[in-house]
Amino acid sequence: MSGKHHFVTADRQDRDLYVRERVLNSSIIAADLRGKDHVRALLFSFLAPLHVMAEMGVLSIQVRESPLHGDTARQVHTI
């Protein structure tokens, strides 16, 4: 049995998590996802009328962000 102990500091864990998240996000952005054009068309058909109404002053839009706490420590998602 080895007498060596391996401890990972919180800073290193955060840095590793940050790196993995950046790699994942880059992969998702670079991927040619199935249905991407369909989703883009749906978003455009939904957001374009809202944009026009907001520009005309008929509609007021507010964006709100709320944290959703994840299953693990320091994991937070926003909506």
Secondary structure, DSSP 4 states (H G I P E B T S, - for coil): ---------HHHHHHHHHHHHHHHHHHHHHS--TTHHHHHHHHHHHHHHHHHHHHHTS--------EEE-SSTT-EEE-
